[in-house]
Amino acid sequence: MAREDPGDAGFEYFEVAADVGIRAWGPDVRAAFCQCALGVFNLMVSLPEVEARETREVRASGEGYEPLLVNWINELLYLHDTEGFLVRRVELPALDASGLRSLLHGELLDPARHRPGLLVKAATFHQLAVTEEPGRFVARLIVDV
């Protein structure tokens, strides 16, 4: 089941015992990372229910794209856990294999408007991959639910 734009960029879920897998893609690594984050937040609450009312900045570092992706997603989950912040749109103004700076557009959780989905606990290193395919990058991430 693909979300967002299944052509140039998007995400879909794949089955994993007791967890959820996200396969995200885009024309560059930035887009693949952004789609992966949207895929994670879409598990917690349906993206169309979230409005881009506020912005948060989140930074992360890692030794290569795979650890960077896990560290960043876990930072996003921490933001959600501590503030109740839901993401609708993601920008990555700075990204290389050792670090990134992201701008998250979304809003605080409103139980009257947001129907809760899965509780995503953490991004894992299990079967983690960020690869380049012809014409696009693909990120494969499994999250603990």
C-alpha positions as MATLAB code, in Angstrom:
seq = 'MAREDPGDAGFEYFEVAADVGIRAWGPDVRAAFCQCALGVFNLMVSLPEVEARETREVRASGEGYEPLLVNWINELLYLHDTEGFLVRRVELPALDASGLRSLLHGELLDPARHRPGLLVKAATFHQLAVTEEPGRFVARLIVDV';
ca = [
       0.000    0.000    0.000;
       1.769    3.149   -1.223;
       1.221    6.569    0.329;
       1.809   10.098   -0.855;
       3.084   10.112   -4.492;
       3.819    6.538   -5.637;
       5.670    7.824   -8.730;
       8.689    9.931   -7.844;
       8.517    9.546   -4.072;
       6.445    7.566   -1.628;
       6.358    4.828    0.946;
       4.753    1.474    1.535;
       4.647   -1.030    4.365;
       5.846   -4.610    4.421;
       5.114   -7.317    6.935;
       7.592   -8.279    9.617;
       6.847  -10.528   12.598;
       5.759   -8.317   15.540;
       7.067   -5.120   13.886;
       6.333   -2.973   10.832;
       8.597   -2.449    7.847;
       8.667    0.750    5.802;
      10.059    0.957    2.293;
      10.441    4.570    1.182;
      11.799    5.968   -2.056;
      12.580    9.209   -3.819;
      14.716   10.687   -6.578;
      17.480   11.403   -4.057;
      18.458   10.301   -0.566;
      16.784   13.394    0.947;
      13.414   12.457   -0.533;
      13.774    8.823    0.578;
      14.531    9.934    4.159;
      11.557   12.340    4.151;
       9.202    9.658    2.870;
      10.474    7.244    5.510;
       9.658    9.759    8.261;
       6.186   10.311    6.799;
       5.690    6.546    6.708;
       6.545    6.308   10.411;
       4.174    9.117   11.401;
       1.402    7.734    9.188;
       1.472    4.611   11.362;
       0.742    6.745   14.436;
      -1.981    8.937   12.923;
      -3.352    9.293    9.394;
      -1.286   12.000    7.651;
      -4.306   13.766    6.090;
      -5.564   14.463    9.632;
      -2.410   16.465   10.446;
      -2.028   20.136    9.535;
       1.303   21.929    9.077;
       0.670   24.600   11.732;
       4.059   24.636   13.493;
       7.686   23.880   12.681;
      10.343   22.046   14.674;
      14.017   21.580   13.865;
      15.667   18.216   14.552;
      19.305   17.321   13.983;
      20.933   13.914   13.988;
      24.295   12.349   13.247;
      25.537    8.908   12.295;
      28.354    7.033   10.606;
      26.756    6.484    7.201;
      23.216    6.767    5.856;
      21.816    3.703    7.636;
      22.817    4.678   11.206;
      21.881    8.277   10.405;
      18.377    7.217    9.361;
      17.823    5.200   12.557;
      19.204    7.959   14.791;
      17.079   10.605   13.065;
      13.840    8.605   13.161;
      14.450    7.904   16.850;
      14.926   11.656   17.431;
      11.596   12.271   15.666;
       9.937    9.657   17.868;
      11.450   11.311   20.940;
       9.960   14.641   19.821;
       6.592   12.957   19.436;
       6.866   11.262   22.837;
       7.895   14.422   24.709;
       5.756   17.050   22.954;
       3.033   15.086   21.162;
       4.230   16.607   17.884;
       2.852   15.022   14.698;
       4.593   15.490   11.357;
       2.805   16.322    8.102;
       5.704   17.543    5.948;
       9.490   17.177    6.209;
      12.358   19.213    4.764;
      16.045   18.304    4.898;
      18.012   21.492    4.219;
      21.272   19.759    5.190;
      22.140   16.089    4.699;
      25.316   14.113    4.184;
      26.419   10.631    5.267;
      27.382   11.853    8.766;
      24.609   14.266    9.736;
      21.440   16.109    8.895;
      19.268   19.045    9.850;
      15.540   18.651    9.332;
      12.553   20.959    9.505;
       9.335   19.268   10.534;
       6.003   20.851    9.750;
       3.031   19.609   11.732;
       1.065   20.157   14.899;
       0.538   18.908   18.416;
      -1.630   15.852   18.929;
      -5.291   16.790   19.344;
      -7.307   13.764   20.548;
     -10.507   15.418   19.300;
      -9.200   15.442   15.695;
      -6.474   12.782   15.504;
      -7.460    9.126   15.689;
      -4.533    7.211   17.216;
      -2.931    4.429   15.235;
       0.019    2.270   16.258;
       2.408    3.171   19.035;
       5.824    3.253   17.345;
       8.503    2.653   19.969;
      11.756    2.902   17.989;
      13.539    2.500   14.679;
      15.709   -0.625   14.538;
      18.821   -1.756   12.701;
      17.146   -5.043   11.669;
      17.285   -5.425    7.849;
      18.118   -1.710    7.588;
      19.239   -0.498    4.148;
      19.613    2.731    2.180;
      20.370    1.886   -1.427;
      20.561    3.556   -4.798;
      18.524    1.993   -7.598;
      18.276    3.264  -11.173;
      16.756    6.735  -10.907;
      15.994    6.686   -7.189;
      17.097    5.985   -3.633;
      15.298    3.476   -1.437;
      15.285    3.357    2.378;
      14.192    0.179    4.138;
      13.482    0.509    7.853;
      11.804   -1.678   10.458;
      10.188   -0.020   13.458;
       9.357   -1.616   16.781;
       5.649   -1.278   17.597;
];
